[in-house]
Amino acid sequence: MKNKNLIYGRHPVLDAIKSGKTIEKVFLMQGTTGPLEKELRKLSQMNGFPLAMVPKEKLQKMVPQNHQGVAAQIALIEYKRIENILPFVFEKGEMPLFLILDGVTDVRNLGAIARSALLCGVHAIILPTKGSALVNADAVKSSAGAIQNIDICRVKSLVNTIKYLRESGVSVFATNIPSDKGLHELDLTGPTALIMGDEGEGVSKGVLKEVDQEFWIPQIGDTNSFNVSVASGIVLYESLRQRHLQS
């Protein structure tokens, strides 16, 4: 199936990056060395997009034509900076609510989460540059278009972003099993950032060290945890209930 947001070839990819197009991800064939590899790594660092080294077979499957060892996915959205969003939320007199996704790599989960986030009043979703699902056509479809109607930030370091949020007066809470606090015990009425991890690995240890409080979603049964999109919906609805639905 043709992907109109996928470009390929050395000059088209480099031209797209240098012209200021927002790049979702660059795919470089394994074994590529020399000026192209060095330039792409430099541009990746400067522009904050992930650079993936992929086998020749995968690249040929993505692009049957003459790809010259490189392809790039053009972003469907414009990524925002959390440093610009947070002050704006405060200026509007609103209570900030952010959702941080750590290690969520399934595009359908990302889409479903974005839909819940939009409905529950999240001001921005924060994704790491590496180890995160692409905001592609499947993610947009799964979100029923919500992804294009909510601010999304892509950051190099979740740890540094959490430090910035906490220094700015935002309380940061992360899901983790087991924890000594349940979701219903949290106060989500103030400036808040909620961190959800992949249901397989959960929130990474480095990130957990930086949060204000870990919590869990009470459950029964033998299954280890809720699917991350379901868990996100539960957590976000609790924030909505506390902020807007309590009498």
N, C-alpha and C positions, 0 to 999 in steps of 0.2 A: 504494500500500500504506500502510495507516494506521500511523503511528508513535506509539505510546502515550507515548513519552518526549519528544515534541515538543509544547510548549505555545505558544499564540499569543494575540495581543491585548495591548494596553497594560497593562491592570490585572492580568491573570493572570501576565504575565511579571514585572512589577515586584513583585507580591506574592510570587511564588516566590523571587525573589532576596532580598527583605527578610526572608522567613521562614527563611532559612538553608539552603535547598536547594542542593545542589552543582550548579552550572551547567557544562555542557560547553562551550557556545558560544551567543552571542546573535547573531541575524541581524537587521540593521536595514536597511530599504529605502533605497537610495541617494537622496539629495536630502532626507532627513529632517533637519529643523533644529528649533530651539526647545527647550523644557524637557525633552521626552522624550529627545532626543539627548544633551543635556548630562547628564541624570541617569544615563543608561545608561553613558556614558563614565566618570563618576565611580564608579559601582558596579563597573564593569569593573576600574578601577584598585584599588579597595578590596578586591575579592574575588578578583582574579587570574584571571578568565575572559576569553577572547578575544571581541572585538566585531567582527563582520564587516559591512561595508556591501555589500549585494548588490542586483542589479537587481530591479526589480519582477517581471519574468518568472520569475526564479528563486524568489522568495518565493512567488509564486502557484502554482508547480509543487510546492513543498514543502507549502504549505497552501492548498488550493483555497477554503477558507472565508474569512470576513472576518477577516483577520489584523491589520488596522489598522497595517500597516507594520512589524510586529515579531514575531519568533518566537524561541524558545529551546529548546535541547536540554538536557534534564535528564540529568545524569551517571548512568551505571549503576554507578559505583564511588565510593568516598570517597577523594579524593586525600590523600596523607600528606605530612608535612614531612620533608625529608631531615635537618634539624637534630634531629628526634626519633628518627629511625631509626638514625643512625650511633652515637650513644652507647649505645643499647639493644643493638646488635650487639656492641659492645665489652664491655658488661656481661655478655653471655651467654658471653663467652670465645670468640667466633667471629671469623674473619678476614673483614672486610667485602669484599663484591663487589657493585659497582654497574654498571649498564648505562645509558649515556647515549645517547639517539637524537637526532641533529641533522639535522632536515629530512626525516625519514621521514614521508611524508604518506599513504601507501597503507594503508588500514585492514587489509587482508589481510596485508600484511607485518608490521604491528604485532602482529597476532594470532599469526602464526607465530613471531615473535621472542619474544613473551611465553611461548609454550609451551616454547621452548628454554631461556629464562631460568629458568623454574621448575624444569625438569629438571636444570639445571646448577648450581643453588644460588645464584642471584642474589638478593640481599637486597632490591633495589628497582630499578625502571626509572625513569629520570628523563627527562621530556619538557619541551620548552619550551612556554610558553603559546601562542606564535604559531608558525605553520609546522610544525605537527605533526598527525598523523592523529587523528581523534576516536576516543575509546574508546566506540564505538557497538555495536549488536547484531551487525554484520558482523565487527567486531574480536573480540568475544567468541566468536562462532561459529568464526572462523578459529583462535582460540587453544585450541579445545576446552575452554573454561571456565577456562583458566589465568589469564587476565587478572583474574578475580575471586578468585584465590588467591595473588596476588603483590602486594606493595606497589608503588604507582605514585605518583610525585611529579610535580607540575606546577610549573615554576619560571619566573619572569619573565626571568631572565638566566642562561644556561648559563655565561657567563664568570664571574659572581659565584659560582655554585654550584661551579665547578671550583676557584676560589680558596679557597673554604671547605673543600672536600675536601682539597686539598693542605696547607692550614694545619693540618688535623686529622690529618695523617700518611698520607693516602691517595695512592698513586701513580696518576697519570692517564695513560692511553695512548690514542692515537687512530689509527685507520686512515687511511692516506694513500698514494697511489701517485704517484711512486715514494718509497720510504723506504730508509734505510741499514740498517734492522733488519727481520728477518723475525719473524713471530709466534712461531716456535719459539725465538727468542733471548731473549724476554722472560721475566722472573721474575714470575709471576703468583701466587706463594704468599703474598705480603703483602697488606696492605689495598690494594685495587685498584678503579679505575673504568675501564671500557672505553667508548670513544666510537665509535659507528658512524654514518656519514653516508649520505645517500641516494646510490644508485649513480650518479645523474646528476651531481650537483654535489659529492658528497663532504662531508667535514666542513668547515665554514666557516672562513675564514682567521682570523677573530677568535678562534675557539675554539682553533684549532691553536696560536696564539701562547701559550696558557696551559698547554699540556700538558707533562708530563715527557718524553714520548717518542712519536714517530710510528713506525708500523710498517706492514708490508704482509703480505698473505697470499700466499705464493709460488704461482705458477700458470704454466701453459703454454697455448698457443693464442692466437688472435687476438682473442678477446672482451676488452673493456676490463676488466671486473671481474665478480665474483660478484654475484648478486642480494643485496640487503642482508639478507634473512632467512636466506639460505644462508650468507653471510659471518658473520653473527652467530652462527649455529649452530656454525660452525667455530671461531671465536674463543672462544666460551663452552665448547666441549668441551675446548679446550686448557687453559683455566683449571681445568676439572674434572679433567683428567688430571694436571696438576701438583699440585693440592691433595689429591686423594683416591685416585688410581689408581697413583701411582708406588710401587714397592716400596722 
